[in-house]
Amino acid sequence: MADDTLGVVIERLFAVIESRRDGDPSRSYTAELLAGPEARIARKIGEEAVETVIAALGPEHEAVARESADLLYHLMVLWARCGLTPADIGVELARREGVSGHDEKAGRSGRSRKPEVK
């Protein structure tokens, strides 16, 4: 039985994406995305993100899974296009573990956290 945990599936899919890098864009959607302008991949990510949000607002939660899969696929194509790997993203996520989201965001922008409104 194949391992279908998210991390394993992401690694397998990323390997397929990388294998399409030099593929024929007329025969592979992934090769077409990788060969095209980066802006096209970015637009697809935006489109899939909106579709994921719309699915989240609807009654069918399985639609969220389908749209999330599309979003993750296009995000991984962007990673490949930028020379990143799932491991690079893992390193960044690990760096953020145990850090408040507010503090992490403030650290990126160089600004201090806004005081909470009571």
N, C-alpha and C positions, 0 to 999 in steps of 0.2 A: 504494500500500500504506500502510495506517495505521501510525503509529508506536505500538508497543506497549511502549515502555520504561516502567518503573514510574512515573517522574516525570510523563510525558505522560499516562499512563492515570489517575493520581491527579488531575491537573488537570482532565481531561475529566469524570471521575466527580464531582469536587467541583462543577463547573459544573452538572451535572445535579441534584445535591443542592440547591444554591442555587436552581435554577429551580423546585423543588418546594415551596419555602418557603410560598408562598401558594396551593398546590394544594389540591385537595379530598381530605381525609383518607380519605374512603370509596373513593377511586379510586387513591390512591398510598400505598404503605407508607412511603415517605420523608416525605411530607407528614404522615402519621399520627404518625410518630415526632417530627417537628419540632413538631407542635401539642400533643403530649402532655407529660406531666411529664418533667423531665430525668432523674429516677430510673429511668424505663423504659429510656431509652437506656443509662444506666449499667449496669442489670441485663443488657441485651443484650450489652454489651461483656464483662461478666464471663462470661456464658454462652458467648460465642464464644471467649473466651480459654481457658476450660476445654476446650472442644471441640478447640481447636488443640493444647493440651497432650496430650490423649488421642490425637489423630491422630499426634502426634510420637512417642508411645510404641508405635505400631503399625507394621506392616510396610509399609503403603502410603504412600509419601512424597507421592504426588499428593494424598492427603487433607489433608496439611499445607497444600498450596497452596490447596485449596478453603476450608479453615477459616480460613486467613490472610486470604483475600480477604473472607470474611464479617466477620472481626474488623476489618480496615481500613475496610470500608464503614461499620460502625457507629461506629467511632472518628471517621471523617470527618463523620458526622451529628452527633456530639457537638461536634466543632469548629465546625460551622456553627451549632449551637444556642448555643454560647458566643461567637459572633462572631469566631472564629478562622479562619484560612485555612491551606492547606498552606504558604504562604510564611512565615507566623508560626512554624510548626513548623520549617521550614527554617532560619530565623534562630536558633532555640534550638539546633538540632543543630549549626549552624556555630559557635555560641559555645562549644560543648563540644568541638569538634575539638582534638585534641592535648592534652586534659586527661585525666588518669587518672580512670577511673570512680570509684575510691575517693576521690580528691581532690574531684571534682565533687560527689559525694554528701555528703561532709563539709562542703563549702562551703554547701550548701543548708540543712543543719541547724545550722550554726554550731559543730559539734563537730569536734575534730581526729580525724584518722585513727587507728584502733586499731593498735597495733604488731602485726606479723606474729608468729604463733606458730611456733616452730621445733621 
